[in-house]
Amino acid sequence: MPEPLRIAQVAPPMERVPPHAYGGTERVIAELVRELDRRGHEVTTFASADSDVPGKLIATVDEPLRLSTFDGDPANYLILTVQSVLDRAAEFDVIHSHLDWISLLLARVCPTPVVSTFHGRLDLPFAEEMFSRPTPGLVAISESQAAAHPQVEWAAVVHNGLTLDNAPFERRRGDSLCFVGRVTPEKGIVEAIEIAKLTGRKLRIAAKAGPTPKERAYFDEAFMPALESAGGLVEYVGELAQEDRDRLVADSYAALMPGSWPEPFGLVAIEALACGTPVIARRVGGLSEIIRDGVDGFFGDDATQLAFLVDRVEDLDREAIRASVIDRFSARRMTDGYEAVYQAMLSGKASGGGTEKAAATGEEGHALRAVR
């Protein structure tokens, strides 16, 4: 077991840690904080004041920005978060930032080693220039995400992990499909409605409607007309708390992920599989590292093909699906990976700036997947 470390976990100010409902990054941070604390590390979390985590909490905002009246650019709040971390940098052995692009700035000016996990997509116009200066401690959450920038010396690829053992499992399922996510075009929510119409199966949608003007316009002008066109075939239940969302998924015949954007990882997929619910998805981003085609679900190219594949779900082994994903994407395995990255940073072996790449190893000897 590694020596206990003083570790700072730095969360974005948009959601509490853990979130009450939808919030993938914050769920991952909460799992990591709990497991690091359980292993004896001294963990300090920088997050909203209403966050509920073991160890020490330093509030960066009074309430999550998404729950406040704020609907603008969060950049100033991210800068305030960085300032708070820098003021206390000497108190930590390692700082783990989950602020995506602003993590690069923090890493360059901070006297304490910084591990930077990227939770969002990286195939953006400005990304290559942002990565042009070697920076130690960069972590991707899937091989697909890292592959967008093969020139980057990634310290590791660490798949996200959750505590999935208690996910509900129903041997007797309903015939309905489900969609969990956000009401945005890239998530494929309108395509999910189209799949329901093509198959004649009911669809239950548990999705977060965003607060920005662009998100509100999409909700009113694209999603609501598609929902109304489906009549009683599709039910929109809004954003659900985790327990209610898990029950909905566990009772479903299959989960739909028809979005076309490159998912950096896909927490919705591992949550569905932990309930033994197969996933019907497009082969985009990190999903192919989670879903075994023909075993955990099926991949298709568009709504028509995905609808065609729905009935094949009947032949899949739901118990085997559940057992596999609980093993492959546990919070313990994720924490093993990050502990290895922390140790590599402290020993000077993490990638970036010409140093040696870490050979991080997960629990039971499973090596973190190499990027290069």
C-alpha positions in Angstrom: 0.0 0.0 0.0 1.4 3.5 -0.9 2.3 5.9 1.8 -0.6 8.2 2.7 -0.5 11.5 0.7 -2.0 14.9 1.2 -4.1 15.2 -1.9 -6.3 18.1 -3.2 -9.2 17.2 -5.5 -10.4 20.3 -7.5 -13.9 20.2 -8.8 -15.7 22.6 -11.2 -18.1 24.9 -9.6 -21.1 23.9 -11.7 -22.5 21.0 -9.6 -22.1 19.8 -6.0 -20.0 16.8 -5.2 -21.6 14.4 -5.5 -24.5 15.8 -7.6 -28.1 15.4 -6.6 -29.0 14.2 -10.0 -27.1 14.4 -13.4 -23.4 15.3 -13.2 -20.8 12.9 -14.5 -17.6 14.6 -13.5 -18.8 15.3 -10.0 -19.9 11.7 -9.5 -16.4 10.5 -10.5 -14.7 13.0 -8.2 -17.0 11.9 -5.3 -16.1 8.2 -5.8 -12.4 9.0 -6.0 -12.4 11.1 -2.8 -14.3 8.4 -0.9 -11.9 5.7 -2.0 -8.8 7.7 -1.4 -10.1 8.6 2.1 -10.8 5.0 2.8 -7.2 4.1 1.9 -5.9 6.5 4.5 -5.0 9.5 2.3 -5.6 13.0 3.6 -8.0 14.5 1.0 -9.1 18.1 0.6 -11.9 18.8 -1.9 -12.3 22.2 -3.6 -16.0 22.3 -4.5 -19.3 24.1 -3.8 -20.2 24.6 -0.2 -23.1 22.1 -0.2 -20.8 19.2 -1.3 -20.8 16.1 0.9 -17.4 14.4 0.9 -15.1 12.9 3.5 -12.0 14.7 4.6 -11.8 18.5 4.3 -14.0 20.7 2.1 -12.9 24.1 0.9 -15.9 26.0 -0.7 -15.3 27.6 -4.0 -18.9 28.9 -4.5 -21.8 29.1 -2.0 -24.0 27.0 -4.2 -23.4 25.2 -7.5 -23.6 27.6 -10.5 -26.3 25.5 -12.2 -28.7 25.9 -9.2 -28.1 29.7 -9.0 -29.3 32.5 -11.2 -26.0 32.4 -13.0 -26.3 31.5 -16.8 -23.1 33.0 -18.2 -19.5 32.1 -18.8 -18.1 30.3 -15.7 -14.5 31.3 -16.5 -14.3 33.9 -13.7 -15.4 31.3 -11.2 -12.8 28.8 -12.5 -10.1 31.4 -12.0 -11.3 32.0 -8.5 -11.1 28.2 -7.9 -7.5 28.2 -9.2 -6.6 31.1 -7.0 -8.0 29.3 -3.9 -5.9 26.2 -4.8 -2.8 28.2 -5.3 -3.2 30.0 -2.0 -3.0 26.6 -0.3 -0.7 24.7 -2.7 2.0 24.2 -0.1 -0.4 22.1 2.0 -0.5 19.2 -0.5 1.8 16.6 -1.9 -0.2 16.5 -5.1 -3.1 18.4 -6.6 -5.6 16.6 -8.9 -7.5 19.1 -11.1 -10.7 18.2 -12.9 -11.1 21.7 -14.5 -10.3 20.5 -18.0 -8.4 23.3 -20.0 -7.7 25.6 -17.1 -5.9 22.7 -15.4 -3.0 23.4 -17.9 -2.6 26.9 -16.5 -2.8 25.6 -12.9 -0.1 23.0 -13.7 2.3 25.5 -15.2 2.2 28.0 -12.3 1.7 25.7 -9.3 4.7 24.8 -7.2 3.0 21.5 -6.2 2.8 18.6 -8.8 -0.6 18.7 -10.6 -2.4 15.8 -12.2 -4.9 17.0 -14.8 -7.8 14.8 -15.8 -9.8 15.8 -18.9 -13.4 14.9 -18.7 -14.6 16.6 -21.9 -14.0 16.3 -25.6 -10.6 17.2 -26.9 -11.2 17.4 -30.7 -11.5 21.2 -30.6 -10.0 23.9 -32.8 -7.8 25.4 -30.1 -6.7 22.1 -28.5 -3.5 21.5 -30.4 -2.1 24.8 -29.4 -3.2 24.3 -25.8 -1.3 21.0 -25.7 1.8 22.4 -27.6 3.8 23.0 -24.3 4.7 19.7 -22.6 2.9 19.4 -19.3 3.4 16.5 -16.8 0.5 14.6 -15.3 -2.1 14.7 -18.1 -4.7 12.0 -17.9 -7.3 10.9 -20.4 -10.4 8.9 -19.5 -10.4 6.7 -22.6 -8.1 5.7 -25.3 -10.4 7.3 -27.8 -10.2 10.7 -26.1 -6.4 10.5 -25.9 -6.1 9.5 -29.5 -7.4 12.9 -30.6 -3.9 14.1 -29.7 -1.3 11.4 -30.2 1.5 13.8 -29.9 0.7 14.5 -26.2 2.7 12.6 -23.7 -0.2 11.3 -21.6 0.8 10.2 -18.1 -2.0 7.5 -18.3 -5.4 6.6 -19.5 -7.6 6.0 -16.5 -11.1 4.8 -17.2 -13.8 6.3 -15.0 -15.1 4.0 -12.2 -18.2 4.0 -10.0 -19.4 1.9 -7.0 -21.8 -0.3 -9.0 -22.3 -3.3 -6.8 -25.6 -1.9 -5.4 -27.1 -1.1 -8.8 -30.6 -2.6 -9.0 -31.1 -5.7 -11.1 -34.5 -7.0 -12.3 -34.7 -10.4 -14.0 -38.2 -9.6 -15.2 -38.1 -6.5 -17.5 -40.6 -4.2 -19.0 -40.7 -3.7 -22.8 -39.8 0.0 -22.7 -36.6 1.6 -23.8 -34.9 4.4 -21.8 -32.7 7.4 -22.5 -30.7 9.1 -19.8 -28.6 12.2 -20.4 -29.1 15.8 -21.4 -31.5 17.5 -23.8 -28.9 18.5 -26.4 -28.5 17.6 -30.0 -25.1 15.8 -29.5 -26.7 13.3 -27.1 -29.1 12.1 -29.8 -32.3 12.6 -27.8 -34.4 13.3 -30.9 -32.9 10.2 -32.6 -34.0 8.2 -29.5 -37.5 9.3 -30.0 -37.2 8.2 -33.7 -36.0 4.8 -32.6 -39.0 4.4 -30.3 -41.3 5.3 -33.2 -39.6 2.8 -35.5 -39.8 0.0 -33.0 -43.2 0.8 -31.6 -41.7 0.4 -28.1 -42.4 3.0 -25.4 -39.5 5.2 -24.4 -38.9 6.9 -21.1 -36.6 9.9 -21.1 -34.8 11.0 -18.0 -32.8 14.0 -19.1 -31.5 17.3 -17.8 -32.6 20.5 -19.6 -29.8 23.0 -19.6 -30.1 26.7 -18.5 -28.3 28.4 -21.3 -30.2 30.3 -24.1 -28.9 27.8 -26.7 -30.0 24.8 -24.6 -33.4 26.3 -23.9 -33.9 27.0 -27.6 -33.1 23.4 -28.5 -35.5 22.2 -25.8 -38.4 24.4 -27.2 -37.7 24.2 -30.9 -36.4 20.6 -31.5 -37.0 18.4 -28.5 -40.6 19.4 -27.6 -41.9 19.1 -31.2 -40.3 15.6 -31.5 -41.8 14.6 -28.1 -45.3 15.8 -29.2 -45.0 14.0 -32.5 -44.6 10.7 -30.7 -47.9 11.0 -28.8 -48.1 8.7 -25.8 -45.3 6.5 -27.0 -42.6 8.7 -25.3 -42.7 9.9 -21.7 -40.4 12.7 -20.5 -39.8 12.4 -16.8 -37.3 15.2 -16.5 -34.1 15.0 -14.4 -34.1 12.2 -11.8 -32.1 11.6 -8.7 -29.7 8.7 -9.0 -31.8 6.1 -7.1 -34.9 6.9 -9.2 -32.8 6.9 -12.4 -31.3 3.5 -11.6 -34.7 2.0 -11.0 -36.0 3.3 -14.4 -32.9 1.9 -16.2 -33.1 -1.5 -14.4 -36.7 -1.9 -15.4 -36.0 -1.1 -19.1 -35.6 -3.5 -22.0 -32.6 -1.6 -23.3 -30.9 1.8 -23.0 -30.4 4.1 -26.0 -27.3 6.1 -26.7 -27.7 7.3 -30.3 -25.7 10.5 -30.0 -23.1 11.2 -32.7 -20.6 13.2 -30.6 -17.4 11.4 -29.5 -18.2 10.5 -25.9 -15.0 11.0 -23.9 -16.1 8.0 -21.8 -19.8 7.2 -21.2 -20.9 6.9 -17.5 -24.5 6.3 -18.6 -23.3 3.2 -20.4 -21.6 1.6 -17.4 -24.6 2.5 -15.1 -27.0 0.8 -17.5 -24.8 -2.3 -17.9 -24.5 -2.5 -14.1 -28.3 -2.8 -14.0 -28.0 -5.6 -16.6 -29.6 -3.4 -19.2 -28.0 -3.7 -22.6 -27.0 -0.6 -24.5 -27.9 0.3 -28.1 -25.5 3.0 -29.3 -23.5 4.5 -32.1 -19.9 3.5 -32.1 -18.4 6.9 -31.1 -15.8 8.0 -28.7 -15.0 5.8 -25.7 -18.2 3.7 -25.9 -16.3 0.9 -27.8 -14.1 0.6 -24.7 -17.1 -0.1 -22.6 -19.7 -1.9 -24.7 -18.7 -5.3 -26.1 -20.6 -5.5 -29.4 -23.0 -8.4 -29.4 -22.3 -9.1 -25.7 -23.3 -5.9 -23.8 -25.5 -4.5 -26.5 -25.1 -3.4 -30.1 -23.6 -0.6 -32.2 -25.3 0.9 -35.2 -24.8 3.8 -37.6 -28.1 5.6 -37.5 -31.6 5.5 -36.0 -32.9 3.1 -38.5 -30.1 0.5 -37.9 -30.3 1.0 -34.2 -34.0 0.4 -34.3 -33.4 -2.8 -36.3 -31.0 -4.1 -33.6 -33.3 -3.5 -30.6 -35.1 -6.9 -30.7 -31.7 -8.7 -30.7 -31.2 -7.6 -27.1 -33.5 -10.5 -26.0 -30.7 -13.0 -26.6 -28.1 -11.3 -24.4 -27.1 -12.5 -20.9 -28.0 -9.7 -18.5 -26.4 -11.3 -15.5 -23.0 -11.7 -17.3 -23.3 -8.1 -18.5 -23.7 -6.9 -15.0 -20.9 -9.0 -13.5 -18.4 -7.8 -16.2 -19.0 -4.1 -15.9 -18.8 -4.1 -12.1 -15.4 -5.7 -12.4 -14.1 -3.6 -15.2 -15.2 -0.2 -14.1 -15.1 -0.1 -10.3 -14.1 2.9 -8.2 -11.4 0.7 -6.7 -9.8 0.0 -10.1 -10.0 3.7 -11.0 -8.4 4.7 -7.7 -5.6 2.2 -8.2 -4.8 4.0 -11.5 -4.7 7.4 -10.0 -2.6 6.3 -7.1 -0.1 5.1 -9.6 -0.1 8.4 -11.4 0.3 10.3 -8.1 3.3 8.2 -7.2 4.8 8.7 -10.7 4.4 12.4 -10.4 6.2 12.5 -7.1 9.0 10.3 -8.3 9.5 12.4 -11.4 8.4 9.6 -13.9 5.2 11.1 -15.2 5.0 12.1 -18.8 5.4 15.6 -20.0 8.4 17.8 -20.2 10.6 15.0 -21.4 10.3 12.8 -18.3 9.7 9.1 -18.3 6.2 7.8 -18.8 4.6 6.1 -15.8 3.9 2.4 -16.0 0.7 2.6 -13.9 -0.9 -0.6 -12.9 -4.5 -1.2 -11.6 -5.7 -3.7 -9.1 -5.0 -7.4 -9.7 -2.2 -6.5 -12.0 -4.4 -4.9 -14.7 -2.2 -2.4 -16.4 -3.6 1.0 -17.4 -4.0 0.9 -21.1 -1.1 2.5 -23.0 -1.8 5.4 -25.3 1.4 5.3 -27.4 
